């Protein structure tokens, strides 16, 4: 009914506002640090590379080639890891060991570049490996992930989660399950 939809809409709005407040209150210093890393990279001729699997790839699309946006941004978009080519397949592949280095090597990531890796859960092999590739190549790596998953078991051989392998992580404050409504 209209009453239920209206109540759900308001509930959703309130919960999103709370998440935004949590990000503002708890992540501002990290966001400012990430912004400074990005600015320093650009000022030194670098590029901001952005990567994510599944729905997390949308962050890379959002910052790439936008009217009025930054030009030195590269979206690392791996079609096999995006949902439109097969959601179930994408879910299997993002857990696959050894896939991220194959993606990473196809991109020219230079000394002043930075890498942003987005993964809500931060538990799957590909985002963790992508971050490790960047760190191992001496790049500054920023992870965007949710602390709601910090007690989950990693699917990477190291046993580590994304937030544990990056130079800086930002908590996106997304609840476990990536949804706010029942």
Backbone as a printed PyTorch tensor [residue, N CA C, xyz], in Angstrom:
tensor([[[  0.8310,  -1.1800,   0.0000],
         [  0.0000,   0.0000,   0.0000],
         [  0.8820,   1.2520,   0.0000]],

        [[  0.2590,   2.3690,  -0.2840],
         [  0.9700,   3.6420,  -0.3450],
         [  1.5910,   3.9950,   1.0120]],

        [[  0.8800,   3.6500,   2.0810],
         [  1.3610,   3.9500,   3.4350],
         [  2.6660,   3.1920,   3.7290]],

        [[  2.7260,   1.9270,   3.3380],
         [  3.9200,   1.1080,   3.5600],
         [  5.0920,   1.6390,   2.7410]],

        [[  4.8480,   1.9510,   1.4800],
         [  5.9020,   2.4920,   0.6150],
         [  6.4290,   3.7950,   1.1790]],

        [[  5.5450,   4.6550,   1.6180],
         [  5.9350,   5.9370,   2.1810],
         [  6.7880,   5.7320,   3.4410]],

        [[  6.3890,   4.7910,   4.3010],
         [  7.1510,   4.4970,   5.5220],
         [  8.5310,   3.9500,   5.1730]],

        [[  8.5930,   3.0700,   4.1750],
         [  9.8800,   2.4930,   3.7590],
         [ 10.7950,   3.5730,   3.1920]],

        [[ 10.2370,   4.4520,   2.3940],
         [ 11.0100,   5.5450,   1.8200],
         [ 11.6360,   6.3910,   2.9310]],

        [[ 10.8500,   6.7490,   3.9250],
         [ 11.3560,   7.5820,   5.0150],
         [ 12.3770,   6.8220,   5.8640]],

        [[ 12.1390,   5.5340,   6.0760],
         [ 13.0820,   4.7050,   6.8180],
         [ 14.4170,   4.6400,   6.0680]],

        [[ 14.3420,   4.4080,   4.7670],
         [ 15.5440,   4.3720,   3.9370],
         [ 16.2930,   5.7030,   4.0150]],

        [[ 15.5840,   6.7910,   3.8550],
         [ 16.1880,   8.1230,   3.9070],
         [ 16.9130,   8.3370,   5.2440]],

        [[ 16.2660,   7.9940,   6.3370],
         [ 16.8690,   8.1750,   7.6620],
         [ 18.1280,   7.3260,   7.8250]],

        [[ 18.0740,   6.0930,   7.3580],
         [ 19.2410,   5.2130,   7.4920],
         [ 20.4060,   5.6910,   6.6300]],

        [[ 20.1230,   6.1570,   5.4320],
         [ 21.1890,   6.6900,   4.5720],
         [ 21.7880,   7.9460,   5.1890]],

        [[ 20.9430,   8.7880,   5.7560],
         [ 21.4490,   9.9910,   6.4270],
         [ 22.3650,   9.6130,   7.5890]],

        [[ 22.0120,   8.5640,   8.3290],
         [ 22.8530,   8.1220,   9.4480],
         [ 24.1920,   7.5870,   8.9420]],

        [[ 24.1660,   6.8230,   7.8480],
         [ 25.4190,   6.3210,   7.2740],
         [ 26.3010,   7.4920,   6.8350]],

        [[ 25.7130,   8.4840,   6.1780],
         [ 26.4850,   9.6590,   5.7610],
         [ 27.0640,  10.3930,   6.9670]],

        [[ 26.2950,  10.4960,   8.0360],
         [ 26.7890,  11.1360,   9.2620],
         [ 27.9470,  10.3260,   9.8460]],

        [[ 27.8050,   8.9970,   9.8600],
         [ 28.8790,   8.1410,  10.3700],
         [ 30.1530,   8.3060,   9.5480]],

        [[ 30.0090,   8.3940,   8.2400],
         [ 31.1760,   8.6190,   7.3780],
         [ 31.7820,   9.9790,   7.6920]],

        [[ 30.9540,  10.9930,   7.7580],
         [ 31.4500,  12.3410,   8.0460],
         [ 32.1590,  12.3950,   9.3910]],

        [[ 31.5270,  11.8420,  10.4090],
         [ 32.0770,  11.9270,  11.7590],
         [ 33.3020,  11.0370,  11.9620]],

        [[ 33.3340,   9.8890,  11.3150],
         [ 34.4060,   8.9380,  11.5840],
         [ 35.4770,   8.8060,  10.5210]],

        [[ 35.2100,   9.3100,   9.3200],
         [ 36.1490,   9.0780,   8.2190],
         [ 36.7120,  10.3600,   7.6070]],

        [[ 36.3400,  11.4980,   8.1220],
         [ 36.7610,  12.7750,   7.5170],
         [ 38.2740,  12.9010,   7.3900]],

        [[ 39.0000,  12.5450,   8.4390],
         [ 40.4670,  12.6690,   8.3900],
         [ 41.0350,  11.7390,   7.3220]],

        [[ 40.5090,  10.5260,   7.2390],
         [ 40.9800,   9.5830,   6.2170],
         [ 40.6270,  10.0720,   4.8140]],

        [[ 39.4440,  10.6350,   4.6500],
         [ 39.0390,  11.1580,   3.3380],
         [ 39.9300,  12.3310,   2.9490]],

        [[ 40.2250,  13.1980,   3.8910],
         [ 41.1240,  14.3240,   3.6120],
         [ 42.5250,  13.8290,   3.2800]],

        [[ 42.9940,  12.7980,   3.9620],
         [ 44.3010,  12.2070,   3.6590],
         [ 44.3060,  11.6130,   2.2560]],

        [[ 43.2390,  10.8970,   1.9090],
         [ 43.1270,  10.3160,   0.5630],
         [ 43.1020,  11.4150,  -0.4890]],

        [[ 42.3850,  12.4900,  -0.2100],
         [ 42.3230,  13.6150,  -1.1500],
         [ 43.7050,  14.2260,  -1.3420]],

        [[ 44.4700,  14.3270,  -0.2690],
         [ 45.8270,  14.8780,  -0.3760],
         [ 46.7280,  13.9470,  -1.1820]],

        [[ 46.5960,  12.6410,  -0.9690],
         [ 47.3670,  11.6770,  -1.7690],
         [ 47.0240,  11.8110,  -3.2470]],

        [[ 45.7320,  11.9620,  -3.5480],
         [ 45.3040,  12.1210,  -4.9360],
         [ 45.8350,  13.4290,  -5.5150]],

        [[ 45.7440,  14.5130,  -4.7550],
         [ 46.2300,  15.8140,  -5.2320],
         [ 47.7320,  15.7600,  -5.4790]],

        [[ 48.4770,  15.1640,  -4.5530],
         [ 49.9290,  15.0520,  -4.7200],
         [ 50.2650,  14.2320,  -5.9640]],

        [[ 49.5230,  13.1650,  -6.1740],
         [ 49.7390,  12.3290,  -7.3520],
         [ 49.5420,  13.1420,  -8.6310]],

        [[ 48.4290,  13.8430,  -8.6990],
         [ 48.1150,  14.6260,  -9.9020],
         [ 49.1330,  15.7450, -10.1100]],

        [[ 49.4940,  16.4370,  -9.0270],
         [ 50.4720,  17.5230,  -9.1400],
         [ 51.8340,  17.0300,  -9.6180]],

        [[ 52.1270,  15.7560,  -9.3900],
         [ 53.3870,  15.1650,  -9.8280],
         [ 53.2480,  14.3570, -11.1180]],

        [[ 52.1830,  14.6340, -11.8600],
         [ 51.9840,  13.9790, -13.1580],
         [ 51.3810,  12.5940, -13.0700]],

        [[ 50.8510,  12.2250, -11.9280],
         [ 50.2930,  10.8950, -11.7490],
         [ 48.8360,  10.7890, -12.1530]],

        [[ 48.3710,   9.5700, -12.1110],
         [ 46.9930,   9.2250, -12.4460],
         [ 46.3910,   8.4690, -11.2750]],

        [[ 45.1110,   8.6390, -11.0610],
         [ 44.3800,   7.8950, -10.0450],
         [ 43.7110,   6.7130, -10.7400]],

        [[ 44.1250,   5.5100, -10.3810],
         [ 43.5370,   4.2910, -10.9350],
         [ 42.5130,   3.7720,  -9.9240]],

        [[ 41.3280,   3.3820, -10.4120],
         [ 40.2530,   2.9400,  -9.5280],
         [ 39.7620,   1.5710,  -9.9930]],

        [[ 39.6510,   0.6350,  -9.0300],
         [ 39.2690,  -0.7420,  -9.3430],
         [ 38.2490,  -1.2660,  -8.3410]],

        [[ 37.3360,  -2.0710,  -8.8340],
         [ 36.3940,  -2.8000,  -7.9840],
         [ 35.7600,  -3.9310,  -8.7760]],

        [[ 35.2940,  -4.9500,  -8.0700],
         [ 34.6080,  -6.0920,  -8.6810],
         [ 33.1120,  -5.9780,  -8.4200]],

        [[ 32.3210,  -6.6540,  -9.2230],
         [ 30.8820,  -6.6630,  -9.0040],
         [ 30.3280,  -5.2520,  -8.9670]],

        [[ 29.4730,  -4.9790,  -7.9830],
         [ 28.9040,  -3.6450,  -7.8630],
         [ 29.9600,  -2.5960,  -7.5220]],

        [[ 31.0540,  -3.0150,  -6.9100],
         [ 32.1000,  -2.0610,  -6.5210],
         [ 32.7950,  -1.4360,  -7.7300]],

        [[ 32.6310,  -2.0350,  -8.9010],
         [ 33.2200,  -1.4230, -10.0940],
         [ 32.5410,  -0.0890, -10.4270]],

        [[ 31.3370,   0.1150,  -9.8980],
         [ 30.6090,   1.3500, -10.2050],
         [ 31.3350,   2.5860,  -9.6950]],

        [[ 32.1120,   2.4420,  -8.6290],
         [ 32.8970,   3.5750,  -8.1500],
         [ 33.8970,   4.0060,  -9.2260]],

        [[ 34.5330,   3.0390,  -9.8680],
         [ 35.4820,   3.3610, -10.9380],
         [ 34.7730,   4.0500, -12.0940]],

        [[ 33.6010,   3.5690, -12.4510],
         [ 32.8410,   4.2110, -13.5250],
         [ 32.4020,   5.6160, -13.1480]],

        [[ 32.0550,   5.7960, -11.8880],
         [ 31.5360,   7.0840, -11.4350],
         [ 32.5830,   8.2040, -11.5200]],

        [[ 33.8330,   7.8830, -11.2800],
         [ 34.8660,   8.9320, -11.2780],
         [ 35.6000,   9.0570, -12.6070]],

        [[ 35.3080,   8.1820, -13.5470],
         [ 36.0140,   8.1650, -14.8270],
         [ 35.2230,   8.9010, -15.9080]],

        [[ 35.8960,   9.8230, -16.5730],
         [ 35.3740,  10.5100, -17.7540],
         [ 34.0360,  11.1890, -17.4830]],

        [[ 33.9770,  11.9280, -16.3780],
         [ 32.7640,  12.6500, -16.0060],
         [ 32.8690,  14.1070, -16.4450]],

        [[ 31.7980,  14.6500, -16.9400],
         [ 31.7630,  16.0770, -17.2590],
         [ 32.0520,  16.8400, -15.9690]],

        [[ 33.0280,  17.7210, -16.0170],
         [ 33.4080,  18.4980, -14.8400],
         [ 34.2610,  17.7330, -13.8550]],

        [[ 34.6110,  16.5000, -14.1620],
         [ 35.4140,  15.6830, -13.2500],
         [ 36.8930,  15.7870, -13.5300]],

        [[ 37.6580,  15.0820, -12.7450],
         [ 39.1110,  15.0430, -12.9400],
         [ 39.4500,  14.2910, -14.2200]],

        [[ 40.4340,  14.7840, -14.9230],
         [ 40.8680,  14.0980, -16.1420],
         [ 41.8320,  12.9490, -15.8330]],

        [[ 42.8150,  13.1110, -14.9580],
         [ 43.7930,  12.0250, -14.7650],
         [ 43.2610,  10.8930, -13.8820]],

        [[ 42.1850,  10.2670, -14.3480],
         [ 41.5800,   9.1400, -13.6520],
         [ 41.4450,   7.9960, -14.6430]],

        [[ 41.8160,   6.8140, -14.2080],
         [ 41.6880,   5.6300, -15.0450],
         [ 40.8320,   4.6020, -14.3220]],

        [[ 39.7660,   4.1880, -14.9610],
         [ 38.9240,   3.1230, -14.4210],
         [ 39.4720,   1.7880, -14.8950]],

        [[ 39.8390,   0.9330, -13.9540],
         [ 40.2800,  -0.4200, -14.2980],
         [ 39.0200,  -1.2830, -14.2830]],

        [[ 38.4790,  -1.4950, -15.4580],
         [ 37.2210,  -2.2240, -15.6040],
         [ 37.4900,  -3.5630, -16.2820]],

        [[ 37.3320,  -4.6140, -15.5470],
         [ 37.5150,  -5.9630, -16.0650],
         [ 36.1330,  -6.5520, -16.3300]],

        [[ 35.7280,  -6.6460, -17.6110],
         [ 34.3660,  -7.0970, -17.9210],
         [ 33.9540,  -8.3960, -17.2340]],

        [[ 34.8540,  -9.3440, -17.1180],
         [ 34.4970, -10.6280, -16.5030],
         [ 34.1320, -10.4810, -15.0310]],

        [[ 34.5720,  -9.3950, -14.4060],
         [ 34.2810,  -9.1670, -12.9870],
         [ 33.0980,  -8.2280, -12.7770]],

        [[ 32.4690,  -7.8190, -13.8850],
         [ 31.3110,  -6.9360, -13.8170],
         [ 30.0550,  -7.7880, -13.9930]],

        [[ 29.0030,  -7.3980, -13.3570],
         [ 27.8160,  -8.2490, -13.2950],
         [ 27.0930,  -8.4270, -14.6200]],

        [[ 27.2270,  -7.4910, -15.5350],
         [ 26.4560,  -7.5650, -16.7720],
         [ 26.8990,  -8.6960, -17.7000]],

        [[ 28.0620,  -9.2870, -17.4400],
         [ 28.5030, -10.4080, -18.2730],
         [ 28.2200, -11.7520, -17.6080]],

        [[ 27.5520, -11.7130, -16.4740],
         [ 27.2010, -12.9330, -15.7430],
         [ 27.4810, -12.7700, -14.2650]],

        [[ 26.4440, -12.5450, -13.4920],
         [ 26.6140, -12.2690, -12.0660],
         [ 27.2400, -13.4400, -11.3170]],

        [[ 26.7700, -14.6450, -11.5740],
         [ 27.3150, -15.8090, -10.8720],
         [ 28.7820, -16.0120, -11.2450]],

        [[ 29.0940, -15.8490, -12.5280],
         [ 30.4830, -15.9960, -12.9840],
         [ 31.3660, -14.9550, -12.3280]],

        [[ 30.8940, -13.7200, -12.2700],
         [ 31.6470, -12.6400, -11.6530],
         [ 31.9600, -12.9470, -10.1950]],

        [[ 30.9770, -13.4920,  -9.4860],
         [ 31.1640, -13.8330,  -8.0770],
         [ 32.2200, -14.9170,  -7.8880]],

        [[ 32.2600, -15.8760,  -8.8020],
         [ 33.2760, -16.9340,  -8.7380],
         [ 34.6510, -16.3530,  -9.0490]],

        [[ 34.7310, -15.5400, -10.0950],
         [ 36.0250, -15.0050, -10.5140],
         [ 36.6530, -14.0710,  -9.4910]],

        [[ 35.8420, -13.2850,  -8.7590],
         [ 36.4280, -12.3530,  -7.7950],
         [ 37.0430, -13.0750,  -6.5990]],

        [[ 36.7840, -14.3640,  -6.4980],
         [ 37.3780, -15.1790,  -5.4320],
         [ 38.6130, -15.9340,  -5.9180]],

        [[ 38.9200, -15.8290,  -7.2010],
         [ 39.9630, -16.6290,  -7.8260],
         [ 41.3650, -16.1020,  -7.5300]],

        [[ 42.1900, -16.9670,  -7.0450],
         [ 43.5890, -16.6340,  -6.7800],
         [ 44.3380, -16.4390,  -8.1070]],

        [[ 45.1670, -15.4120,  -8.1530],
         [ 46.0380, -15.1880,  -9.2960],
         [ 45.4300, -14.3790, -10.4290]],

        [[ 44.1820, -13.9630, -10.2960],
         [ 43.5220, -13.2140, -11.3710],
         [ 43.9340, -11.7430, -11.3880]],

        [[ 44.0600, -11.1390, -10.2200],
         [ 44.3890,  -9.7080, -10.1460],
         [ 45.7290,  -9.3540, -10.7940]],

        [[ 46.7950, -10.1370, -10.6010],
         [ 48.0550,  -9.7780, -11.2670],
         [ 47.9340,  -9.7370, -12.7960]],

        [[ 47.0670, -10.5830, -13.3460],
         [ 46.8540, -10.5800, -14.7940],
         [ 46.1850,  -9.2850, -15.2430]],

        [[ 45.2860,  -8.7750, -14.4270],
         [ 44.6310,  -7.4940, -14.7250],
         [ 45.6290,  -6.3590, -14.5570]],

        [[ 46.3300,  -6.3650, -13.4460],
         [ 47.2570,  -5.2840, -13.1020],
         [ 48.3150,  -5.0840, -14.1860]],

        [[ 48.8420,  -6.1840, -14.7110],
         [ 49.9280,  -6.0790, -15.6900],
         [ 49.4920,  -5.4720, -17.0240]],

        [[ 48.1990,  -5.4230, -17.2750],
         [ 47.7040,  -4.8290, -18.5260],
         [ 47.6680,  -3.3090, -18.4860]],

        [[ 47.8930,  -2.7240, -17.3030],
         [ 47.8080,  -1.2750, -17.1430],
         [ 49.1800,  -0.6980, -16.8430]],

        [[ 49.4300,   0.4620, -17.4110],
         [ 50.6720,   1.1680, -17.1290],
         [ 50.4310,   2.0330, -15.8900]],

        [[ 50.9430,   1.5610, -14.7820],
         [ 50.7830,   2.2880, -13.5240],
         [ 52.1690,   2.8020, -13.1460]],

        [[ 52.3200,   4.1090, -13.2330],
         [ 53.6260,   4.7490, -13.0840],
         [ 53.9230,   5.1480, -11.6450]],

        [[ 55.1330,   5.6740, -11.4410],
         [ 55.6200,   5.9020, -10.0810],
         [ 54.7970,   6.8970,  -9.2770]],

        [[ 54.2070,   7.8990,  -9.8930],
         [ 53.4390,   8.8920,  -9.1520],
         [ 51.9420,   8.5930,  -9.1090]],

        [[ 51.5430,   7.4710,  -9.6580],
         [ 50.1360,   7.0820,  -9.6770],
         [ 49.7110,   6.5210,  -8.3290]],

        [[ 48.4170,   6.5640,  -8.0570],
         [ 47.8590,   5.8920,  -6.8900],
         [ 46.7640,   4.9420,  -7.3480]],

        [[ 46.4320,   4.0190,  -6.4780],
         [ 45.4130,   3.0160,  -6.7810],
         [ 44.3640,   3.0310,  -5.6810]],

        [[ 43.1040,   3.1030,  -6.0820],
         [ 41.9820,   2.9860,  -5.1560],
         [ 41.2840,   1.6640,  -5.4590]],

        [[ 41.1150,   0.8370,  -4.4430],
         [ 40.4380,  -0.4500,  -4.5880],
         [ 39.2040,  -0.4210,  -3.7030]],

        [[ 38.0560,  -0.6710,  -4.3210],
         [ 36.7890,  -0.6590,  -3.6000],
         [ 36.2290,  -2.0740,  -3.5020]],

        [[ 35.8430,  -2.4610,  -2.2780],
         [ 35.1910,  -3.7490,  -2.0460],
         [ 34.4330,  -3.6480,  -0.7340]],

        [[ 33.1200,  -3.7240,  -0.7900],
         [ 32.3420,  -3.5900,   0.4460],
         [ 32.7800,  -4.5960,   1.4990]],

        [[ 32.8950,  -5.8590,   1.1180],
         [ 33.2680,  -6.8680,   2.1060],
         [ 34.7650,  -6.8990,   2.3490]],

        [[ 35.5510,  -6.6580,   1.3280],
         [ 37.0060,  -6.7050,   1.4760],
         [ 37.5430,  -8.0860,   1.7750]],

        [[ 36.7910,  -9.1360,   1.4560],
         [ 37.2150, -10.4950,   1.8010],
         [ 37.6810, -11.3160,   0.5950]],

        [[ 37.3360, -10.8820,  -0.6190],
         [ 37.6200, -11.7000,  -1.8020],
         [ 39.0350, -11.5050,  -2.3220]],

        [[ 39.5500, -12.5590,  -2.9540],
         [ 40.9450, -12.5790,  -3.4030],
         [ 41.2960, -11.4700,  -4.3800]],

        [[ 40.4690, -11.2300,  -5.3840],
         [ 40.8640, -10.2910,  -6.4370],
         [ 41.0850,  -8.8710,  -5.9070]],

        [[ 40.1770,  -8.2900,  -5.1360],
         [ 40.4690,  -6.9450,  -4.6290],
         [ 41.6910,  -6.9100,  -3.7060]],

        [[ 41.8450,  -7.9430,  -2.8910],
         [ 43.0130,  -7.9990,  -1.9990],
         [ 44.2870,  -8.1160,  -2.8140]],

        [[ 44.3030,  -9.0040,  -3.8080],
         [ 45.4750,  -9.1550,  -4.6690],
         [ 45.7660,  -7.8820,  -5.4560]],

        [[ 44.7190,  -7.1980,  -5.9180],
         [ 44.9220,  -5.9520,  -6.6650],
         [ 45.6150,  -4.9320,  -5.7680]],

        [[ 45.1580,  -4.8180,  -4.5350],
         [ 45.7920,  -3.8920,  -3.5870],
         [ 47.2360,  -4.3010,  -3.3250]],

        [[ 47.4730,  -5.5840,  -3.1320],
         [ 48.8320,  -6.0650,  -2.8810],
         [ 49.7480,  -5.8150,  -4.0760]],

        [[ 49.2220,  -5.9660,  -5.2840],
         [ 50.0170,  -5.6640,  -6.4790],
         [ 50.4850,  -4.2150,  -6.4370]],

        [[ 49.5720,  -3.3080,  -6.1150],
         [ 49.9230,  -1.8990,  -6.0280],
         [ 50.9530,  -1.6300,  -4.9490]],

        [[ 50.7150,  -2.1630,  -3.7690],
         [ 51.6480,  -1.9650,  -2.6490],
         [ 53.0170,  -2.5380,  -3.0040]],

        [[ 53.0510,  -3.7460,  -3.5540],
         [ 54.3190,  -4.3860,  -3.9070],
         [ 55.0800,  -3.6450,  -5.0020]],

        [[ 54.3560,  -2.8730,  -5.8060],
         [ 55.0020,  -2.0730,  -6.8640],
         [ 55.2980,  -0.6560,  -6.3600]],

        [[ 55.1220,  -0.4230,  -5.0580],
         [ 55.4710,   0.8570,  -4.4580],
         [ 54.4630,   1.9680,  -4.6570]],

        [[ 53.2290,   1.6260,  -5.0100],
         [ 52.1850,   2.6330,  -5.2010],
         [ 51.4580,   2.8690,  -3.8830]],

        [[ 50.9460,   4.0600,  -3.7010],
         [ 50.0480,   4.3190,  -2.5840],
         [ 48.7070,   3.6890,  -2.9490]],

        [[ 48.1740,   2.8980,  -2.0290],
         [ 46.9210,   2.2000,  -2.2860],
         [ 45.9130,   2.5740,  -1.2000]],

        [[ 44.7500,   2.9990,  -1.6640],
         [ 43.6470,   3.3590,  -0.7840],
         [ 42.5630,   2.3080,  -0.9580]],

        [[ 42.0790,   1.7700,   0.1360],
         [ 40.9800,   0.8040,   0.1000],
         [ 39.7070,   1.4430,   0.6160]],

        [[ 38.6060,   1.1560,  -0.0410],
         [ 37.2920,   1.5900,   0.4390],
         [ 36.5080,   0.3200,   0.7160]],

        [[ 36.1390,   0.1350,   1.9810],
         [ 35.5200,  -1.1100,   2.4160],
         [ 34.6580,  -0.8510,   3.6380]],

        [[ 33.9660,  -1.8570,   4.1020],
         [ 33.0670,  -1.7010,   5.2380],
         [ 33.5900,  -2.4420,   6.4670]],

        [[ 33.6440,  -1.7420,   7.5840],
         [ 34.0900,  -2.3620,   8.8410],
         [ 33.0930,  -3.4120,   9.3350]],

        [[ 31.9040,  -3.4570,   8.7660],
         [ 30.9230,  -4.4770,   9.1550],
         [ 31.4230,  -5.8870,   8.8250]],

        [[ 32.4280,  -5.9810,   7.9660],
         [ 32.9680,  -7.2720,   7.5420],
         [ 34.3220,  -7.5910,   8.1750]],

        [[ 34.7920,  -6.7540,   9.0860],
         [ 36.1400,  -6.9370,   9.6250],
         [ 36.3130,  -8.2410,  10.4070]],

        [[ 35.2410,  -8.8650,  10.8490],
         [ 35.3490, -10.1390,  11.5660],
         [ 35.0990, -11.3460,  10.6680]],

        [[ 34.9290, -11.0970,   9.3740],
         [ 34.7080, -12.1880,   8.4170],
         [ 36.0460, -12.8490,   8.0580]],

        [[ 35.9500, -14.0600,   7.5530],
         [ 37.1390, -14.8010,   7.1370],
         [ 37.5310, -14.3690,   5.7250]],

        [[ 38.7980, -14.0770,   5.5510],
         [ 39.3160, -13.7130,   4.2340],
         [ 39.2910, -14.9180,   3.3030]],

        [[ 39.0530, -14.6430,   2.0130],
         [ 39.1330, -15.6890,   0.9910],
         [ 40.4780, -15.6330,   0.2700]],

        [[ 41.4000, -14.8480,   0.8070],
         [ 42.7420, -14.7240,   0.2300],
         [ 43.7070, -15.5840,   1.0380]],

        [[ 44.7070, -16.1400,   0.3660],
         [ 45.6670, -17.0340,   1.0210],
         [ 46.3720, -16.4010,   2.2190]],

        [[ 46.5360, -15.0930,   2.2040],
         [ 47.2250, -14.4180,   3.3080],
         [ 46.4020, -14.4150,   4.5880]],

        [[ 45.0850, -14.6250,   4.4530],
         [ 44.2060, -14.5410,   5.6040],
         [ 43.8390, -13.1100,   5.9600]],

        [[ 44.3320, -12.1570,   5.1630],
         [ 44.0770, -10.7460,   5.4440],
         [ 42.8890, -10.2290,   4.6440]],

        [[ 42.2930,  -9.1850,   5.1760],
         [ 41.2080,  -8.4810,   4.5050],
         [ 41.7810,  -7.2610,   3.7950]],

        [[ 40.9850,  -6.6680,   2.9230],
         [ 41.4470,  -5.5190,   2.1470],
         [ 42.0060,  -4.4180,   3.0360]],

        [[ 41.3060,  -4.0670,   4.1010],
         [ 41.7500,  -2.9520,   4.9370],
         [ 43.1170,  -3.2050,   5.5740]],

        [[ 43.5230,  -4.4700,   5.6650],
         [ 44.7930,  -4.8190,   6.2940],
         [ 45.9810,  -4.7760,   5.3420]],

        [[ 45.7360,  -4.6190,   4.0420],
         [ 46.8500,  -4.6660,   3.0850],
         [ 47.0830,  -3.3410,   2.3580]],

        [[ 46.2740,  -2.3260,   2.6360],
         [ 46.3910,  -1.0440,   1.9400],
         [ 47.1280,  -0.0220,   2.8130]],

        [[ 47.5610,   1.0590,   2.1780],
         [ 48.2190,   2.1410,   2.9150],
         [ 47.2180,   2.9260,   3.7530]],

        [[ 46.0110,   3.0510,   3.2450],
         [ 44.9610,   3.8180,   3.9040],
         [ 43.6300,   3.1890,   3.5340]],

        [[ 42.7750,   2.9460,   4.5380],
         [ 41.4420,   2.4670,   4.2000],
         [ 40.4060,   3.4620,   4.6990]],

        [[ 39.3350,   3.5450,   3.9470],
         [ 38.1950,   4.3770,   4.3110],
         [ 37.0160,   3.4430,   4.5260]],

        [[ 36.3900,   3.5630,   5.6870],
         [ 35.2100,   2.7550,   6.0010],
         [ 33.9970,   3.4180,   5.3540]],

        [[ 33.3450,   2.7020,   4.4450],
         [ 32.1560,   3.2710,   3.8010],
         [ 30.9100,   3.1150,   4.6760]],

        [[ 31.0670,   2.4760,   5.8310],
         [ 29.9950,   2.3450,   6.8360],
         [ 28.7520,   1.6270,   6.3160]],

        [[ 28.9050,   0.8390,   5.2710],
         [ 27.7790,   0.0790,   4.7200],
         [ 27.5270,  -1.1270,   5.6240]],

        [[ 26.2740,  -1.3760,   5.9860],
         [ 25.9890,  -2.5270,   6.8460],
         [ 26.2290,  -3.8540,   6.1200]],

        [[ 26.4840,  -4.8710,   6.9000],
         [ 26.6900,  -6.2000,   6.3400],
         [ 25.4520,  -6.5940,   5.5330]],

        [[ 25.7050,  -7.1350,   4.3650],
         [ 24.6200,  -7.4860,   3.4520],
         [ 24.3410,  -6.3840,   2.4500]],

        [[ 24.9830,  -5.2360,   2.6170],
         [ 24.8980,  -4.1100,   1.6750],
         [ 23.4890,  -3.5760,   1.4940]],

        [[ 22.6540,  -3.7150,   2.5030],
         [ 21.2820,  -3.2120,   2.4180],
         [ 20.8840,  -2.6260,   3.7750]],

        [[ 19.9870,  -1.6590,   3.7440],
         [ 19.5560,  -1.0370,   4.9950],
         [ 18.0930,  -1.3250,   5.3390]],

        [[ 17.3390,  -1.8840,   4.4080],
         [ 15.9410,  -2.2020,   4.6660],
         [ 15.7440,  -3.7100,   4.7210]],

        [[ 14.8220,  -4.1420,   5.5800],
         [ 14.4820,  -5.5700,   5.6610],
         [ 13.6290,  -5.9410,   4.4620]]])
